[in-house]
């Protein structure tokens, strides 16, 4: 037995060492897996945060583009409105001048009929200008 036990004990020690090494390796692998999962989780959180930031920036840019378009449209509308108002004023002034001339002519014609006499063209033009200035 003296010769049997030493190899059996050596085999048991070797087996015990292999089991201990296997358990240590499994423990390290479990820690490595946990660290890898933590790292992946952190990277996922960072990616989600970056995605949220990109989405927020896109929303802000979209709002900015809409605001710029609205401002451009408002400026263009104001310009068109001012141009239309100027055209209306110009047309109104032309109509007023034409009405003044017609009114002066009607007044002279009426005066001629009332007086029964003809007024010369120079006097007529002078009278029309005076009436137009008064109106």
LINVENWO-V182432 format. One record per run of one state. SS is the DSSP state (H for helix, E for strand, L for the rest). FROM is the first residue (numbers start at 1). TO is the last residue. Records with the same first field share a line. If there is no record, write none. Layout:
SS->FROM-TO, FROM-TO
//
This chain:
L->1-1, 116-120, 135-135
H->2-115, 121-134
//
